Amino acid sequence: MGAVRLKLFADLRRRRLQSIAIALVLCLSTAAGTLAVEVLVESHAPFDRAFAVAGGAHLVIDYGASVAASRLAATAKVTVVTASAGPWPVTRAALGDPKGGLVGGLELSGRTQPEVGVDIVTPTAGRWWQADGEAVVDQATARMLGLTVGDTITVHPEPSGSKGGPGVQAEPGGGPPVGPAAPPTESGVTLKVVGIAGSVSTPDVAVWTSPATIRTLAGQPGPEQEMLYRVDPSATPADLAAAVSSITAGLPNDAVVGTVSYLDTKHGVDRLADLYVPVLLAFSLFALLAAAFSITNVISGIVLTGRREIGVMKAIGFVPGQVTQVLVGQVLAPVVVGALAGAALGAIGSLPALADTAESFGLPAIALVSLPVALAVAVVAIGIASVAAIGPAIRGGRLSPVDAMAGDAASAGPLAKALRRLGLRLPGPLPVRLGVSTAVAHPARAAMTLGALVVGVTAATFSVGLNASLLKVNDQLGRSSASPIRVELADGDPEAVSALVEARPDTAHTVAVGEGTVTVPGVGGVAFVGYRGDATWIGYELVSGRWFAGPGEAVAPTNFYTVSGLHLGDTTTLRVSGRSVIVRLVGETFETAQEAADDLVVRGAWADLATLVPSVEPDRWEIQPTAGVDIHDYWSSLQTALGSQAQAFVESRGRIDESFLLFLSVIGVLGVVLTAISLGGVFNTVLLETRQRTRELAILKAIGLTPGQVTAMVIASIVPLGLVAGLIGVPTGIVAQHLVLTYMGQVAAKTGVPASTFDVFGPLALLGLGLAGLAIGAAGAYLPALRAARARIAPVLQAE
């Protein structure tokens, strides 16, 4: 055992560069795996963990402004209530977008303290507001508008007034000082951002500021009042419904304006979290495959480069098992170091990714690394490396002393010799032919190198394709290119608003929109959205079929077809109060319908809607300005013309877009790491190759091969594998992109995905990705090639 240990330590010292390369590959592989699995764990029940940390509210109830403070205080003493917070005033308002326009429909809260026993809010930057004119901005809103601590925001009242009814607002005790609200300017109330935070129970709150500011923005009759409750029991919707009944039993029928349960929020978060699973599993698999290919290649190379050494070991008395132990030890020592370092690096590196992941779910950006996960990934990586190493090591241990002492020539079979001769006959300069012949002379090693390169190209294609597709999904769902201006009716006359918009010379297209609830056989109540005028331009992407052409035709999202059992081309009857209309379904739209949380909506002609709901009037409009008109200039002049009749908005990125953008950052990091793993695998392979060919390279340099030609020869050895890796990896990555994106569409929004969403690679992009294998191979081979070119000739030839 002492001889084995001495030999192992001697080999590790002698092959320091090789050991460092092995440790680096395992470090990167384990780091990528740790990052992916940590985010995967974070994506499993993320709401439950955030809810537990924050002491979240089971129920959030908004009351009218007229409800007296004493009656609200009494609700906190109901038997089922175990803890409560509030009341504080809330209202709806619009924030000025620094890029121009307004982001409307946002909720503002007059919460005075971040920690009130229920739903603890921890600022991720800055501090909580302490005086009038200060505000804390929700993390998603801050990211959407590009806000940081120290910026100012302008808040505009909603045109139709506040959320609440008449009454006097009670002030929670113990909070920061409150006084007169910040004075409204001509463009709204200006507030300074002093903090950025997130709430697990009230994710819709965009801004926290002083109660006095809320009341100023709400106007008369005053803002609503919000209270948070923890209740017991709370496990089921029935428990929560019973709790709401108990809490509100003594209040007037119109006292409750809205109720949100934690189960509703949890459902939305968990549904979004399911998006991450297939992507992260794919990247974890890529990382493990890359490590397996690289380690197998390394240990095979050690056996090949050390054949004579193995022969000497056996000649002086090493038995097969001892030879195997030495070979495995040469790999496992740096593997263990690399895996543990990679687990630590991956755990540390996962902190921003975990924060982004939580934020993408609309949860507070609290990142907690799981040490058991990091250790488990390290153990798996070491296990895979052990399995990959043991086969070649056993084969090396079983070599006979005579065959081993014969060196590499004896190991070359008929196939390898034939492939080498074929490579030498290829057209091209001699160094290139020598390099190519070397690449094909060891089919098994070439296959392992090819596997590592294929993983890199596949990961790069998958990452780039998924990023581009998700960005395309943002555009398709938001429709901001086709319909950048939206108008919502406030206090005005719908016909007057329509006339004003249509009369503008800088309006290219406009359509008035209204809706009503209809009954569909087999489905029940469904939102029917009618368009008065041509709506073919508004930009809904179609999964299949076409847009409706007139009365009697309609389109609907995927989930409507799933729930109803109908198919494209079928007819169905829409009914309201004895009136009915038969429509043919001619298109399947790609959308997350704003009109219905479950996407049960039908879109059709105004004439059909008017038949079903004769009293219907437009309540919103979509507008496309003429080409060349600045969107924000159009919005500004239109809002001035509309006055208080309606509110115009520039279609901006919303929370779902932020989820995508945060998700992209995780995908991008993993893609880069996996490419680096492939590069490290190539580096290891070429390093071993040049070490094995030390004598041959010395002879070639002695007969006239220049250092530049040696470099070209070594890099050329990887060229065929890089080209083949591109041919295999690009289609594999595209298939993975299609499979994962299709799954994401089905899970996230119960929708099909249009073919155009997948079509993100042009000819040049495909060519570039196809050459990625060659680029990775050349980059990984460059340093070993320089080392071989600079090696001295005399010591090698003298040793002969």
N, C-alpha and C positions, 0 to 999 in steps of 0.2 A: 504493500500500500504506500510505503514511503517513496518507492521509485515512481509510482504513478503520480504522486503529488509533486515530486520534484520536476518530473517531465512536464506536467501541466503548467506549473508556475513558470518554468523556463519558456514554454511555448507562448504563454500569455505575454511575457516580457518581450519576447522576440517579435511578436506579431501585434504590437500595440496599435498600429493604424487599423488593422483588420478588426481588432477588438472594439476600438472606438466606433468604427463604422457599424458593427453589429449592434452595439449599445444604442447608437443614434437611430437606427431603423426601428428597434424595439421601443425606444423612447417615443418616437413620433407615432408609431402604431398604437401604443398604449395610451398616449395622450389623446389621440383622435377617438379611440374607443371610450376612454373615460369621459371625454366631453360629450360624445353622443349619448352614452348611457345616463350620465348625470342629467342631461336635458330630457331624456326619455323618462327618467324617474320623476323629474319636475313636471312632466306632462301628464303623469298619472295622478289623478285626483288632486290637481293643483289648488282647486278652490278649497277643498277640505283643509289642507295645510295652512293656507293663508287665513282662512276663517278661524282656525284654532289659534293661530299666533295673534290675530287682531282682536279676538273675542267678539266676532262678528254678530250682527243683529239677525235674529230669525225673521223678524218682520220690520218693514219700513212703511209707516202709514203717514200719508199727507192729509191734513185736515184743512177745512176752510178757514179763512181769516176771521170769521164771525164766532168761532168756537172760543169760549172763555178760557183763560189760563187755568182757572180752578178745575174746570172739567177735564182739561188735558192732564193735569196733575193727578186726578183721580184715576185715570186709565192706567197709570203706572202701579197702582195698588191692587189691581185685580189679581186673583189667586194664581192664575196661570203665568203671570209675569214674574220672572226671577231677577231681571235687571232692565233698566231703561235709560234713555238719554234724550235730551231735548226738553221742550220744543225749541226750534229755531226757525226763522223765516226762510222760505225758498221761493224763487220765482224763475221765470224763463226770460232769457235775454239773448242778444246777438253780440258776438265779439268781432271787433275789427280785425281782418286778416292783414298782417303786414304786407302781403303781396298785393293787397287790394280786395275790396268786396267785404262782405260780412259772412260770418259763420253763425247761422241762426239756430234757434230751438235748443240752446244750451241751458242747463240748469245751474243756477247760482244759489249758494247756501250761506246763511248767516251764522253758521256754526262758530262758536266762540273759542272752543278749546279742542286740541287734537286728541287729548286723552280724557274721555268722560266715562270710562268703565265699560262702554259698549262700542265696538267698532273703533279701536284705537287707530288713529291716522298718524303715521310716522313720516315726516318730510324726508324725501330722498335728497333734497338740496335746499339750502337756505333754512328758514325758520317759519314758524306760524305767524300769521298776521297779528299785529298788536295795536294798530290804530287805524282810524278811517283813512281811506286813500291807499291802503295796502291790501294785497290779495295773495292768496296761495292758489296756484293753478294745478289742476289735475295733470298727472304725468302724460297721459295720452293727448290731452289738449295742448300741452306745452310742446310735445314732439310734433304734433300736427301743424302748429303755427310757428314752430321754430323759436319758442320763447325760452329765455334763461332768466335766472335770478338777476334782478336789476333792470329788466326791461319794463316798459309801460304798456298797458293794454287799454283799449277804449271799449266800454260796454254800452250797448244801446238797448233801450227797452224794446220788448216785442211790440209790434204795431197794434196788436189787438189787446194789449194790456197785460196784466200779470196773471199768475196762476190762481190767485186767491180771491176770496170774497171779503166782505166788510168785517171790520172788527179791530181789536187792539191786540198787538203782539206782546206776548210775555217774554221777558228777557231771562235767559238762564243765568243763574248766579255764579259768581266766581270767575268770570271770564275777563278778557282784556277790556280796557276802558272803551266805552262807546259814546258817541256824540252825534252831531249833525253829519249827515252823509256827505261824501265828496261832491262838490257842486257839479251839476251836469254842464258840460260844454256844448257848443253847437253840434258837435259830433258824438255826444254821449258823455258818460262818466269815465274819467281817466283814473286808472289805478296802477300802482307800482307793484310788480311781482317781487315778493320777498321770499317765496318758497315754492317748491314743487313737491307734490305728495300724491298719494293714491289711497282710495278707500275700497275695502272689499265689499262693504254693504251698500254703498251709494256710488257705484262706478259711473253713473250718469252725471254726477256733479262735476262741472267743469271749473268752477271758481268758488273758493271760500273767501268771504270778505265780511265787513261789519254788517250787523243787522240794520243799522240806519241806512247804509248804502242800498241794501236789498229793498227796504221800504221805498226809497226814492225811485228806484228803477221800477218797482211794481206799480207805483201810483195808487190811485183809488180803484177799488175799495180796499186794497192792501194785499200783502203776500199770503201765500199758504203757510201752514205751520207743519213742520215735520218732526216725527218722533220715531225713535228706534227702540225695539223691544227684543229681549231674549225671553223665550217662553219654554215651558215644560208641561207636557210633551211637545216635541217638535219634529219628530222623525218623518211624518207623512204629510201629504197635502191635506188630509182630513184633520190631522192634529192642528195644523196651522189655520185652517178654516174655522175650526172650533175656537181657537185662541182669538181670532179676529172678532168673532161674534161676541165672545166674553168681554173683550177690551172695549168694544164700541157699543155695548148693550145700552148704556144710559145716555147715548148721544142722539141728536136729531138724525133723521134719515139722510139728510143731505150734508152731514158733517164730514163724512169721509170722501175725499176727492180721489185718492188712489192708494193702492196697497201693492207692495212688492214683497214676495217671500224669498228667503235665501235659496229655496229649492229652484225657483225660476232662474236666478242668477247662476246657480251651480250648473243647471242644465246647459245654459249657453256656454259657459266656460268649458265644461267637459266635452261638449260637442266640438268646440274649437281645438281643444287639446288633442282630440283624436286625429287631427291633421298631422301632427308631428310624428306619430308612431311609424308609419311606413318609411318616411324619409330617414329618420334616425336609425331604424333597423337596417336600411340599405347601407348607410354610411358605416355602421358598425361592422356589417358583413364585409364591406370593401376593405376596411382597415385590417380585419383578421386575415382575409385572403392575401393582402399585400405582405403582411408579416410572415405568413406561412410560406409563400413563394420565396421570399427573400431568405429566410432561414434555411429552407431546404437547399436553396442554391448555394448558400455560404458553406454549409457543412459538406455538400458534394464537392465544392471547390477545394475545401481543405483536404479531403481525401485524395483528390486528383493531384493537387500540388504537393502533397506530402507522401506520395506513393513510395518513393525511395526511402524516405524517413521511416515510413511504416515498416518497410522491409528490414531496415537496420534494427528497429525496435524488436521485431519478431526474431531476428537473427541473434540478438543478445539476450533473449529469454522472455520478452513480453508475451503473455498469452492473449488470445483474441479478446477476452473480456477486458483486460487491462488496456489494450489498444482502443477499444470502444469507449472506455471511460475517459481516456485522454482526449479523444476526438469530441465527445459530447461535452466534456468540461470546458474545452476551448470556446465552445459556443455558449453554454449555459451561464458561465461566469459573467460575461458582458450582457447576456440576456437578462439576468436577474437585476443587474445594476440599471440597465436601460428601462426595464419594465417598471421598477419602483420609481425611478426618476420620472418616467412618463406618466405614471399614475398621479404623482404629486403635481407635475406640470399641468396635466389635464384637469385636475381638481381646482388648481388656482386659476387656470385659464377659463374654466367653466363659469366662474363667478359673474362676469359681465354677461355671458350668454344666458345664465339662469335668470339674471335680473331682466334681460330683454324678453326672455320667454314669459316670465310672470307678467311683465308689462303688456306683452302682446295678448295676453288673456284678459286684459283690463283689470289686473290685480295689482296690489302694491308691489313695487320692485324690490322684494326681499329675497336675497339669494342665500341659501343654506346648502353647503356642500355635504354630500353623504360620504363619509369615510369608508363605510363598508362597501359602497359601490366602487370606489377607487381601488380598494384592495382586491375586490373580486375581479375587476378587470385585469389587474396586474397578475393575479394567479392564473386567469384564463390565458393571458398572453404567454406566460412562462410555460403553461401546459402545452399550448399549441407549438411553441418553439421546441419543447422537448420531443413532442411527437414527430415534428418535422426533422429533427436532428437524428433521432434514434435509428431510422432506416439506413441512411448513408453511413452512419458510424458503424453499424453492425456489419455492413458490407465491407467497410475498410478493415474491420477487425478480422474478417474471415479470409482476407487476401493471403495467398501463400507467399512466403518470403521471396521466392524466385520471381513470381509475377510482379510483386511490389517493387523489387529491386530493378526490374526491367524498365520501370518508369512509365511515362504516358504512352509511349509507343505501343506497349503491350496491351494497353486498355482500349486502344482504338479498334473498333470492330470494322467489318467490311462496309457497313452502311456509312460510318463516319468517314472512312477513307474515300469512299466513292463521292460523298458530298464535298469533301475537301478538294478533290480533283476537279469536280464540277465548278466550284467557286473559283479555282485558279484559272479556269478557261473563260471566265466572263470577260467581256470587253472592258477596258478602262486601265488606268495607271496601275502599275505593279503594287504599290502600297495598298490601294483600295482592294485589289483582288486578294492580296494576302489577308487583309482584314476580314473580308467576306468569307473566305474559305475557313478562317478560324471560327467564325460565328456558327457555321453549319457543321463543324467537325465534331461537336459534342451535342447531339440532339437533346439529351435529357437536360443538360444545363441550359441550352437555348430555350427549351420549353418552360423552365422555371423563370428565366429572365423575361420571356415573352409574357408569362402570366402576370408578373409584377407590372410590366408596362401596360398590359391590357387593363388591369385594375386602375392604373393612373389615368389612362385615356377615358375609360368608362366613367370614373368619378368626375373628371373634368367635364365631359359631355353632359352627364346627368346634372351636375351642379349648374352649369351655364344654361342648359335647356330649361331646368325647373325655375331658375331665377327669371329668365326671359318670359316664360309662360305665366308666372305669377304676376309679373308686371303688366303683362297683357290682360290678365284677368282683371286687374285693377281698372284699367281703361274700359274694358268691356262692361263691367258692373257699374262703374260710375257714369259712363256715357258722356263724360265731360267734353270730349272733342266734338261730338255731334250736337249736344244740347248743353252748352256751357252756362246759360242763364236760366234760372228758375224763378218763378214768381208765385207767392202764396197770398191768397185773398185775406184782407184784414177787415176793415170797416167799410170798404167800398162796394160799389155796384159792379157785379161781374161783367155786364155788358160794357160798362164804361171802361173797365180795365182792358177788356179785349180790344175795344176800339182804339184805345190809346196805344197799345202795343202794335197793333196791325198798321196803324197810320204812320209809324216811324219809318223814314226812308232807309235807315240803316238796319232794318229787320229783314233778314233773308227768309226765315221760316218761323212760324209760330203756330202752336196748337193749344187749344183750351182743353182742360182735363177735368172730369168729374167722376164721381163713383157712387155706387150704391151697393147694398148687400142683397144678393140673390140666392135662391136655393137651387142646388144642382142635385139631381138624383144620385144617390149613393155617396154623396159628399156632405150635403147639408149647406149651411151658410157659407157663401163665398163672396169675396169682393169682386164686383164687376166694374172695371175701369173703362170709361168711354172717352173717345177722342173726337173733338169737334173740329173737323178739318183734316188735311193730309198729315198723317203721322208716320209716314214711311221713313222719314229722315231722322227720327229721334235716337236711333243708334242701338236698339236692342239687338244683341247678337242672337242668332238662331242656332240651336242645336240641330234642328232638322226642320224641313218644311219652309214656309214663307210667311211674310207679314200679311195680316188680313187686308183685303182689297176693298171691302165695303160692308154694308149691313148683311147680316146672315153669316158672317165669318168671324172667327176669333182665334186668338193665340193664348197659350198658357205655359207656365213653367213646368219643369219635369215632374215635380212632386204632385201637381194637379193630376197628371196622367197616371201617376203611380197610385194615388189614393182612389181616384174615380174608376180605374180600370179601363179608361178610354184610350184610344189610340189615334194617331194622326189620321185625319180623314173622316173620323166618326162625327156624328151629330149628337147634340145633347140639348135638353130643354132648360132654359133659365126661367125661373118663376119668382114673382113678387106679388103678393096680395091678389091672387086671381089672374094676374096678367102673365103672359108667357111669351118667350121668343125662342125659336129654334136656331141654333148656330152650328156651323161646321167648324171643327178644329183644324186649322190649316198650318199651324206652326207651333214649335216647342221653343220657348224663349230661355235664354241663359240669363238668370237674374236671381238676386236675393230681394224679393218683393218687399217694398216698404209698407205696402198696404196690408200685409198679412204676415205674421211671424212664421207661419208654416208654409209660405209660398202658395197658399190656396187662393189664387187670383186668376181672373179671366180678363183679357184685354180685347176690346172690340170697338165697333163704330158707335158714334154718339146717338144715331137714330135708334139703335137697339136699346141703349141705356134709357133714352127718353121714353120709349115704349113701355119699359118696365117701371121706371120711376118718372112719371110725367112732371113732377115738380123739381127735378134735378137742375142745378145750375153749376157752372164751372167754379172750382175753388182754387185752381192752380193752372199755371201755364208753363210751357217749355218754349225756349226761344233760341234761335241760332242767328247771330248777327251776320251781316253781309261780310264777305271776304275783305280782309284788310282792316277791319274796324277793331280797335283795341277793346278787349273784353271788359276791362275794368272801367274804361271811359264810358262804355255803353251802359254798364251797370250803374255808374254814378249818375249819369244823366237820366236814366230810366227811373231810378229811385226818387230823384228830385221831382220828376213829372208825376209819379204815382202818389207822392206824399204819404198820407196815412191810409190811403185806400188799400194798399197791398205792400208786401215786403219782397224786394228782389234779392236774389242771392247769386253769387258766382259759385258754381259747383266746385267743391273743394274735396280734398282727401278726407275721408272719415275714419272712424276707429277700425273698421275692418281692413282698410288700406294699411294702417299702422301695423296691424297684426302681420300682414303679408311682408311689409318692409322689415320688421324685426326678424321674422322668420328667415328672410333672405340673408341676413347677416350671419345667422347660424349655418346656413347651407354654404355660404361663401367660405367661411373659416374652415369647415370640414373639407370642402373641395380642395383648398390650398394645402391643407395638411396631408391629405391622401396623395396629392401630386408629389409632395416632398418625400413621402414614404417610397413611392415608386422610384424617384430619383436616387434615394439612398440605396435601394435594392440594386439598381444598375451600377452605382459606384462600387458596391461590394463585389458584384460579379466581375466587373472589368478589373478591379484591383487584384482579385484572385487570378484572373486570366493572365494578367501581365506578370504576376509573381510566378505562375506556372511556366511561362514562356521566357523566363529570364535568360536562359542559355541561348534560345533561338533568337531573341531580340539582340543579344550581344553579338552573335555571329552576323546577323543582317547589318548591324551598324558597322561591324569590322570590314565588311565587303562593300560599304559605300552608302548605306541608307542614312539619310540626314535626319536630325531630330524632328524636323517638320514632317518628313515622310513617315517617321515612326508614329508621331501624333496622329497623322491622317489614317494610318493603318489601324491603330487601336480604335479610333472613333468609328472607322468604317465597319469594324466588327459588330457594331450595334445597329448599323443602318438597316439591314434586312428585318431584324426583329422589330425595330421602331415602325417601319412601314406596315408590317403585318399587324402590329398592335393597333395601329390606326384603323386598319380595315375591319378588325374585330371589335375594338372598343367603342368606336363611334356608333355603329348600329345597336350594340348592347346598351349603351347609355341612353340612346333615343327610346329603345323599348322600355327601359326602366323609367324614363321620364313619363311615357304614356301610361304605364301601369300605375305609378304613384299618383299622377295628377288625376287620373280617372277615379281612383280610390278617394282622393281628397275631395273631389267634387261630390261624390256620393255621400261621404260622411259629413262634410261641412255644411252643405246646403241642399242635400238630396236632389242634386241636379246632374244632368248629363253635361258633358264638356264639348263645346263646338270644336270641329276639326281645325278651325283657324287658330285656336289657342295653342295647339301643339306645333303649328307651323311657324317656328321661330328661327330656323336655320336657313340662311341663304346659301348659295353655292360657295361663296368665299368663306363663310363661317364653317361649312362642312369640310372644305379643303384645309382650313386652319386647324380644326380639331383632328382631322385625319393625320396631319403632320405633327400633332402634339406628341405622339409616341416617339417620333424621330427626335423632336426637340428635347423631351425628357431624357431619352437615351444618350443623346450627344452631350447634354449638360452633365449627366451623371458620369459619363466616360471621360470627360475633359481632364479632370485632375489626375486620375490614374494614367492617362495618356501622356501628360506632361512629365509625370514621375518616371515613366518608362523611357521617354525621350532623353531625360537628363541623367539616367543611370550610367555609371561608369562601366566601361567594357572590360578593362584589364582584370579587376578582381574576379569577374565571372569566368573568364577564359583561363586564368591562372589556376582556378579551382578545378578545372577539368584535368 
